[in-house]
Amino acid sequence: MPVPTALTIAGSDSGGGAGVQADLKVFSALGVFGTSAITLVTAQNTRGVTGIEMLSTAMVRSQIAAVVEDFPVRAIKIGALGTAEMIETVADALRPLDLPLVLDPVMIAKSGDPLLAADAVGVLISHLLPLATVVTPNLPEAAALLGGTEAAAETDIAAQGQAIRALGPDWVLMKGGHGAGPDSTDLLVGAQTSRLEAKRIATTNTHGTGCALSAAIAAGIAHGLPVDQAVVRAKAYLTRALAGADALELGAGHGPVDHFHALWPLLGSDTLETPKSCG
């Protein structure tokens, strides 16, 4: 049987902490062979994005076709797409494949730089949300998808998750990283809503957290895990990656998480508890 294989369709981060580079690191760390289709190229580091250049939609379509016609892809992670035209292209390429899709609705970089055109949000909603197995918005992204205000109370966060699920995806993971308090609580919204709890890690080195989490979910699905189990394991992976981030000492801004914490034990931490899932 071939090794579990996943495809990331996302932008390139020259600093290596997010985007395709982060996705491939996560896939490798979790025992998945990673393939990629690059949608846009950024010039960026831990302090910000200084340039963005889109690839042609024809080239992106060709990359996807080249991968899926030869590799046994079991899951697809989607990250930064940039424009409405790119979203339409990717949706058209993926629609016939009937593969599990993990959609990270990337809109803004950690530095605050925009990564999705304002006129593309509606196209993302109409073209990709209905195809998604899991969508992983943070609280500002969830508000943007719904055209509302950012939720704070857990009941409101759950309601926004249900509203996004009504737009087409099977599952919505409402990420609590932008919240407050000693715990980072995510809500996994499906037919029922589950709380995923973990201690909040005190670090400013959080570049690429959304990419790492969604890629880890895709890796779990590629291994054959049900979505809820893949999400729980992905959150445990990210918590440990955040715990090891400060030891990397990379960059003057928001540094990357430690994607290889299990392989670099002197830097990472493998002693944290797996987050609890409360159905």
C-alpha positions as CSV (number, residue, x, y, z in Angstrom):
1,M,0.0,0.0,0.0
2,P,1.4,3.4,-0.9
3,V,2.4,5.9,1.8
4,P,-0.4,8.3,2.8
5,T,-0.3,11.2,0.5
6,A,-1.8,14.7,0.7
7,L,-1.9,17.8,-1.6
8,T,-1.6,21.4,-0.4
9,I,-2.9,24.1,-2.7
10,A,-1.6,27.3,-1.2
11,G,0.8,30.2,-1.5
12,S,4.6,30.2,-1.0
13,D,6.1,31.8,2.1
14,S,9.8,32.7,1.5
15,G,10.3,32.7,5.3
16,G,9.3,29.1,5.5
17,G,6.9,29.5,8.4
18,A,3.6,29.4,6.7
19,G,2.0,28.5,3.4
20,V,3.2,25.6,1.3
21,Q,6.5,25.4,3.1
22,A,4.8,24.9,6.4
23,D,2.2,22.5,5.0
24,L,4.9,20.2,3.6
25,K,6.8,20.3,6.9
26,V,3.7,19.3,8.8
27,F,2.9,16.5,6.3
28,S,6.4,15.1,6.7
29,A,6.3,15.4,10.5
30,L,3.1,13.4,10.6
31,G,4.1,10.6,8.3
32,V,2.4,11.9,5.1
33,F,4.0,12.4,1.7
34,G,3.3,15.9,0.7
35,T,2.6,17.3,-2.8
36,S,1.8,20.8,-3.7
37,A,0.3,23.3,-6.1
38,I,1.5,26.8,-5.6
39,T,-1.0,29.6,-6.2
40,L,1.0,32.7,-5.4
41,V,4.5,33.6,-4.3
42,T,5.2,36.0,-1.4
43,A,8.3,37.8,-0.4
44,Q,8.0,37.7,3.4
45,N,9.7,37.1,6.7
46,T,8.6,37.1,10.3
47,R,8.1,40.9,10.2
48,G,5.8,41.2,7.2
49,V,5.0,40.7,3.5
50,T,6.9,42.9,1.1
51,G,5.6,41.4,-2.2
52,I,3.0,39.2,-3.7
53,E,2.9,37.7,-7.2
54,M,0.1,35.5,-8.5
55,L,0.8,32.5,-10.6
56,S,-1.3,32.0,-13.7
57,T,-4.5,30.0,-13.2
58,A,-3.4,27.8,-16.1
59,M,-0.2,26.9,-14.2
60,V,-2.1,26.2,-11.0
61,R,-4.6,24.0,-12.9
62,S,-1.6,22.1,-14.5
63,Q,0.0,21.6,-11.1
64,I,-3.2,20.1,-9.6
65,A,-3.7,17.8,-12.6
66,A,-0.1,16.6,-12.6
67,V,-0.3,15.6,-9.0
68,V,-3.7,13.9,-8.9
69,E,-3.2,11.9,-12.1
70,D,-0.1,10.2,-10.7
71,F,-0.1,10.3,-6.9
72,P,-2.6,8.5,-4.6
73,V,-3.8,11.7,-2.9
74,R,-6.1,11.0,0.0
75,A,-6.7,14.5,1.3
76,I,-6.3,18.1,0.1
77,K,-5.5,21.2,2.1
78,I,-6.4,24.6,0.6
79,G,-4.7,27.8,1.8
80,A,-4.1,31.2,0.3
81,L,-5.7,31.6,-3.1
82,G,-5.5,35.4,-3.5
83,T,-8.2,36.2,-6.1
84,A,-11.7,35.3,-7.2
85,E,-10.4,34.0,-10.4
86,M,-8.0,31.6,-8.6
87,I,-10.7,30.4,-6.3
88,E,-12.9,29.6,-9.3
89,T,-10.0,27.8,-11.0
90,V,-9.2,25.7,-8.0
91,A,-12.9,24.8,-7.4
92,D,-13.3,23.7,-11.0
93,A,-10.2,21.5,-10.7
94,L,-11.3,19.9,-7.5
95,R,-15.0,19.4,-8.0
96,P,-14.7,16.2,-10.1
97,L,-12.2,14.6,-7.7
98,D,-14.5,13.9,-4.7
99,L,-11.6,14.0,-2.2
100,P,-11.7,15.3,1.4
101,L,-10.9,19.0,1.4
102,V,-9.6,21.0,4.4
103,L,-10.2,24.7,3.7
104,D,-8.2,27.3,5.6
105,P,-9.9,30.5,4.6
106,V,-6.7,32.6,4.6
107,M,-7.5,36.3,4.4
108,I,-4.8,38.1,6.3
109,A,-1.2,37.2,7.1
110,K,0.1,37.2,10.7
111,S,1.7,40.5,10.0
112,G,-1.7,42.0,9.0
113,D,-1.0,42.0,5.3
114,P,-4.0,41.0,3.2
115,L,-3.8,37.7,1.3
116,L,-7.3,37.6,-0.2
117,A,-8.9,40.3,-2.4
118,A,-12.0,41.9,-0.8
119,D,-14.1,40.9,-3.8
120,A,-13.1,37.3,-3.5
121,V,-14.8,36.5,-0.2
122,G,-18.2,35.9,-1.9
123,V,-16.6,33.6,-4.5
124,L,-14.9,31.6,-1.7
125,I,-18.3,31.2,-0.1
126,S,-20.1,30.1,-3.2
127,H,-17.5,28.0,-4.9
128,L,-15.4,26.3,-2.1
129,L,-17.4,26.1,1.1
130,P,-19.9,23.7,-0.5
131,L,-16.9,21.4,-1.5
132,A,-15.2,21.5,1.9
133,T,-15.1,18.6,4.3
134,V,-13.7,20.9,7.0
135,V,-13.4,24.7,7.2
136,T,-11.0,26.2,9.8
137,P,-11.7,29.9,10.3
138,N,-10.3,31.9,13.2
139,L,-12.8,34.3,14.8
140,P,-12.0,37.3,12.5
141,E,-12.3,35.1,9.4
142,A,-15.6,33.6,10.6
143,A,-17.0,37.1,11.0
144,A,-15.8,38.1,7.5
145,L,-17.3,35.0,5.9
146,L,-20.7,35.9,7.5
147,G,-20.4,39.7,7.0
148,G,-20.9,40.2,10.7
149,T,-19.0,41.1,13.9
150,E,-16.4,39.0,15.6
151,A,-17.9,36.7,18.2
152,A,-16.7,36.6,21.8
153,A,-19.1,34.5,23.8
154,E,-18.9,30.8,23.2
155,T,-22.6,30.6,22.4
156,D,-22.1,33.2,19.7
157,I,-19.0,31.4,18.3
158,A,-21.0,28.2,18.1
159,A,-23.8,30.0,16.3
160,Q,-21.4,31.4,13.8
161,G,-20.0,27.9,13.2
162,Q,-23.5,26.6,12.5
163,A,-24.1,29.5,10.1
164,I,-20.9,28.7,8.2
165,R,-21.8,25.0,8.1
166,A,-25.1,25.9,6.6
167,L,-23.2,27.3,3.7
168,G,-22.0,23.8,2.7
169,P,-19.1,22.3,4.6
170,D,-19.6,19.1,6.6
171,W,-17.6,20.5,9.6
172,V,-16.5,23.9,10.8
173,L,-13.6,24.2,13.3
174,M,-14.0,27.6,15.0
175,K,-10.5,28.3,16.2
176,G,-10.1,30.1,19.6
177,G,-6.5,31.3,19.2
178,H,-7.8,35.0,19.0
179,G,-9.7,34.6,22.3
180,A,-8.6,35.4,25.8
181,G,-8.0,33.4,29.0
182,P,-5.6,30.6,30.1
183,D,-7.1,28.0,27.7
184,S,-7.4,28.0,24.0
185,T,-10.8,26.5,23.2
186,D,-11.8,25.5,19.7
187,L,-15.3,24.5,18.7
188,L,-15.8,21.7,16.2
189,V,-19.2,22.2,14.7
190,G,-20.8,19.3,12.9
191,A,-24.1,17.5,13.6
192,Q,-23.1,18.2,17.2
193,T,-20.7,20.7,18.6
194,S,-17.6,19.6,20.6
195,R,-15.2,21.7,22.7
196,L,-11.4,21.1,22.2
197,E,-9.4,22.5,25.1
198,A,-5.7,23.1,25.5
199,K,-3.6,25.4,27.6
200,R,-2.8,28.6,25.9
201,I,0.9,28.8,25.1
202,A,2.5,32.2,26.0
203,T,4.5,33.0,22.8
204,T,4.6,35.6,20.1
205,N,6.0,33.0,17.7
206,T,2.8,32.0,16.1
207,H,3.5,32.5,12.4
208,G,1.8,29.8,10.4
209,T,-0.4,28.4,13.1
210,G,-3.5,28.3,10.9
211,C,-1.5,26.6,8.1
212,A,0.0,24.0,10.5
213,L,-3.4,23.1,12.1
214,S,-5.2,22.7,8.8
215,A,-2.3,20.7,7.3
216,A,-2.3,18.5,10.3
217,I,-6.0,17.8,10.0
218,A,-5.5,16.9,6.3
219,A,-2.6,14.6,7.4
220,G,-4.9,12.8,9.8
221,I,-7.5,12.3,7.2
222,A,-4.9,11.0,4.8
223,H,-4.1,8.4,7.4
224,G,-7.7,7.4,7.4
225,L,-8.8,9.0,10.6
226,P,-12.4,10.3,11.0
227,V,-12.6,14.1,10.9
228,D,-13.2,14.5,14.6
229,Q,-10.2,12.4,15.5
230,A,-8.0,14.1,12.9
231,V,-9.0,17.5,14.5
232,V,-8.2,16.4,18.0
233,R,-4.8,15.0,17.0
234,A,-4.0,18.1,14.9
235,K,-4.7,20.4,17.9
236,A,-2.4,18.3,20.1
237,Y,0.3,18.6,17.4
238,L,-0.1,22.4,17.1
239,T,0.0,22.9,20.9
240,R,3.3,21.1,21.0
241,A,4.6,23.0,18.0
242,L,3.7,26.3,19.8
243,A,5.4,25.1,23.0
244,G,8.7,24.6,21.1
245,A,8.5,27.8,19.0
246,D,10.5,30.1,21.3
247,A,13.5,27.7,21.3
248,L,13.9,28.2,17.5
249,E,14.9,31.8,17.9
250,L,14.2,32.7,14.3
251,G,13.4,36.2,13.0
252,A,12.7,39.6,14.7
253,G,8.9,39.4,14.4
254,H,6.3,36.6,14.7
255,G,8.6,33.6,14.4
256,P,7.4,30.2,13.1
257,V,6.1,27.3,15.2
258,D,8.3,24.2,15.7
259,H,6.9,21.9,13.1
260,F,9.5,19.2,13.9
261,H,9.2,19.3,17.7
262,A,9.0,15.5,17.8
263,L,12.2,15.1,15.7
264,W,14.1,17.9,17.4
265,P,13.5,16.9,21.1
266,L,16.1,19.4,22.5
267,L,14.0,22.2,21.1
268,G,10.4,20.9,21.4
269,S,8.2,19.6,24.1
270,D,6.4,16.2,23.9
271,T,5.2,16.3,27.5
272,L,1.9,18.2,27.0
273,E,-1.4,16.5,27.4
274,T,-3.6,15.8,24.4
275,P,-6.5,18.4,24.4
276,K,-9.8,17.0,25.8
277,S,-12.8,16.7,23.5
278,C,-16.0,17.3,25.3
279,G,-19.0,16.3,23.1
